[in-house]
Amino acid sequence: MNHLVFHLTGKPIEVLSLQPLHLPPLNEGEVRLRLLAAPINPADLNTIEGTYGVKLALPATPGIEGVGKVIESRDPLFAPGDHAIFLRRSSTWATHAQVAGSSLFKLPVALDPLQAAMLKVNPATAWRLLTGFQQPLPGEWIVQNASNSGVGRCVIQLAVTLGIRTMNLVRRAELADELLKLGADQVVTDDDEGLSLAKGILGTERARLAFNAVGGDSALRLMNLLDEGGIHITYGAMGRRPLTVPNGLLIFKDLQFRGLWVSRWIENAPPVEVASVYGFLATEVAAGRLVQPVDSTFALEDFTEALSRSIESGRDGKVLFDLRS
């Protein structure tokens, strides 16, 4: 048993090391799992760097997402052989993990482990964006930036299932064909020309919801595509620029501004609601209606190569640790 560990914050490739993992005997209500796969998320890298909103007690093992196979259980809801995802931070950059059964979600259907490992964050964030604030009716519009991101792609696919139309802003025009094939209704560039084009396409219609993962001028463009009383939801800050809200948009359009952190929803929502959402998302993945691209996979001992690839431009999807061997 091994895990990746950092004793101080800094550049992940410099502060992480592979070390033996020693787990204590199971307590009542705990489950031990053999990890099958775990992705490298920006939040993981930010946590190691010490720039994320949550600070871990050090030394720590990263990993906010992953899927494992139960090998031992003292929770009556889990049995050896079950596959489960981790709903709470569980140090998944490891060959094994031991957690309370209450922090797991048992997968109700058989899923590809790589897709299952990415189920917790992006799909649930997309679902909450589409349904957790004000669910548009079939045929109505939502607008989003960073549309080719992991969350953006999930939004497009889930919107197809819900019958909601999507106006998608992207930095590069060459991304349009790929997103249109995924189910996007419209794709425009995230600039003033794209904003003008989007307004022309919408005509007298405007979006009820806007999903912002960038900030700055991009967030402002979303505001200008919202209907009166529309809700502007920020779930990321890729552009590292704050939101600047013109007075007129507040006074004359009465826009609402909200934030979403899916981890907080998991912690605060009734367990039956969380289970219902993840059960639905797992079914969508199993049916092939919700797919996240995988760029590459690495063994845990090849973590330096995995980390380097995860921050390279031109990736086509997530980088994951494949822990099945």
N, C-alpha and C positions, 0 to 999 in steps of 0.2 A: 504494500500500500504506500502510495506517494501523494504528495500535494505540493503545489506552488505556494511559496511563503514570501512575504516581505516584512522586514523588521523596521523599516523606516520608509517614509514617502519619498518619491522621486520618479525619475524616468523608469517606466516598467521594465525595460530591457536591462537596466542596471541594478535594480533593487530586488528583483525576483530571483528565487533559487528553488530548485527541486529538492525536496527533503522527504525523509521517511515519515509516514503518517501512522500514529498510534491512537487507536480508538479504545475507549473504556468499555466495560460490559454494558449491555443495554439496560436502561431503566424502564420502568413501566410506562407505556405510552410511546416509546421510541421505536424508530425503524432504522435499520441499516441497509444502505443501498450500494450497489456497484454502479458507478456512473457509466453511462453509455455515450453521452455527448454533452458538450457545454460550449456556448458561443462566446466570442470576445465582443463585448459591447463597449461603446464609448463611455458609459457610466463606470464600467470596470476599470478602464484606463484612468479616468478622472479620479476614481477612488484611490488607486495606487499612487497617483501624483499628489493626492491630498487636496484636490480642487473640487471634489464633489460635495454636495450638500450634506452627506452623511459621512462622518469620520469613524473609522473602525479602530477598536482597541488593538494595538500591535503587540506581538506579531500577528499577522492575519493572512488568511487565504482568500483570494478574490473569487468572484463568481456569483452573479445575481440570478443566473438562469441555468437550467440544465434538466436532463432527464436521466433517471436511473432505474435499475431493476432491483426489486426488493430481494435481499438474501437472508434477512433475519428480521423478525418483527415481534414486538410486545404491544402492538396496537391491534385490537380485534378487527379493524377495518382493512388491514393490509396483511397479505400473505406472501411468502416467497414466490417469486415469479411475476408478481404484479409490476407493471411499469407505472411510474409516477413522475410528475414534474414538481419542482420546488417553487412554492408560492412566495417564500420569504428568503432573504439572503441566506445562503446555506453553504458558502465556500465550495462552489462546484468545480473549481479548477483543481480537481483531485481525482484519484481513482475510486475513492469511497467517500461516503458521507453518512453521518448519523444524526438524525433530527427527530423532533417530535412529529408524530403522525399528523397532527393538526396543521402542520406547515406544508403538507403535501396535498396534491390533487391526483387521485388515481385515474389514469386514462381509461375512459370507458370503451375505447376502440383501439385497434392496433394501428399505430402510426410509425412512419419512418422515424428512427431516432433523431436524425438531424433536424427534421421538421418539428418533432416534439420538443426538442431542446430549445427552440425559438418561440414556443407557444406563449410563454408567460407575458412578455413585455409588449412587443409590437402589435400582435393581433388584439390583445385586450385594450391597449391604448386606442387603437383604431375604433374598436367597438364602443368604447366609452365616448370618444369624440362624436360618433354618429348617433348615439342613443342616450347618452347620459346627461345631456343638457337640454336639448329640445329636438326631438326626433323629427326630421323633415318627412313630409308625406311623399309617397311614390311620385316621381316626376319632378319634384322640387330640386333645387340646386344647393350644393355646398361648394365652397372654394377652399383650396389649400395651396401652400407653398411647399418646397422640398418634396415634391410629389413623387420623385423617384427614390426617396428614402425608404427604409424598411416599413415605417409606419404609413407613409404615403401610399405605398403599393398595397398594403393591407386595407387601407381606406377604400381604394379603388375597387378591390375585389369584393369587399363586404357591401359597398354601395350597390354593386350590381345585384347582389342577392336581395337587397332591400328595395331595389327599384329607384334609387336616388341618383340623380345626375351629378357628375363631378366636373368642375372647372379646375384644371390643374396647372399650376405655375411651376416652371422649371428653369434652371439657369442656362441650359444648352438646348437649342432647338432639335438637335439630333436625337434627343431622348423621346421625342413625341411618338414615333412609330411604335416603340416598345410599349409605352404606356397605353396607347390606343388599342393594341392587341390584348393588353391585360384587361381592358374593359372601360378605360377612361372615355368620357364623352367628348371632352375638349381639352387640348393641351396648348398653352401659350407660354412664351418666354416671360421670365420674371423681370420685366423692365417696363418703361413707360409705353413702349409700342405694344407689348403684350397686354398691358392694362387696357389700352384703347381698343384692342381687338376683342378682349373679353367682354367689355361693355357693349360692343356692337353685337356680339353673339347673344348675349343675354337680353338685349333689347330693353323692354320695360321691366323685365324680371330682375330680381336680385337674389343673392344667396341668403339663406336663413342662418347658416353657420359658416365660420371661417376657422381653419386650423393652421396655426402659426408655429413653425419650428425654426424660424430664422431670425426674426426681429428686424429693427431698423426700417429702411424704406420698403422692404418686402412686406413687412407686417402692415405698413400703411396702405400698400396697394390692395391687400385683402380687405381692409376697412372700407375702401372705396367701392368694393363689389358687394358689400352687405346691404341688406334691406333695412328699413327702419326697425329699430328694436332688435336687430341681429346680434348674434353672440360671437365674439372673437375669442377663441380659446388658444392659449399659448401652452405648448407642451415641450418645447425645446428652444435652444438659443444658439443655433449653429453659426449665425453671423456675429455672435458676441456683441450685438448692438441692442440697446434698450428700445422699448416701445415709446414712441412719441405720438401722443394722441391730439390732433387738432381740436380746438374748442368747438368748432362748428359741427364736427362729427358727433360730439357728445350732446350738444344743445339741440341740433336740428334732426339728427338721426337717432338719438337716444341709444347708442350702441352700448352693449354690455361686454365687459372684459373679464374673462375667467382664466384660471390656470388648471392644468391637469398633471398630476403625478400618479401614475397607476399604482405605485406601491402604497400610497395613502388610501386609495380606494380599496385595495385588497385588505388592508388592516382594519378599515372602518365599516365596510359593507357587511351586511348579514352573511354568514357563511353559506346559506342556501342560495343567495344571489350570486356569490362568487362561483360556486359549484355549477350553477345553471349556465353562467356565461362561458366558463371554460369547457363545459360539456358541449355547448353549441359550437364553440370554436374548434374543438377537437373533431367534431362531426364534419365541419366544413373542410378541415385539412384532410380528413380521411376520404372525402368525396372528391378531392382535387380542386375544389373551388377556392381554396385559400392556400397559396404556395409562396414561400419565401425563398429567394435565390441563395444558393450556397456558392461562394467563390472558391473556397479551398478548405481542406481539413488537415490537421496535424496531430501527431502524437504528443502527449504531454511533455515528454522529454525534449521535444523540438520546439519548446515555447519561444525561444528567441526568434526563430524563423516565422512562427505564427504571429508574434507581436509585430514584427517588421512588416509582414504582409497586411496586417489589419489596418495600418496607417498609410499604406500606399494609395496613391490616386489610381483611378482606372479599375478598381475592384468591381467585380460583378456579383455582389451579394456579400453575405457574412462569412467570416473566418471562424471556424469551430475547432475545438479539440474533439477528435474522434477517439473515444476511450474504450471501444469495444474489443480491441485486441488484447 
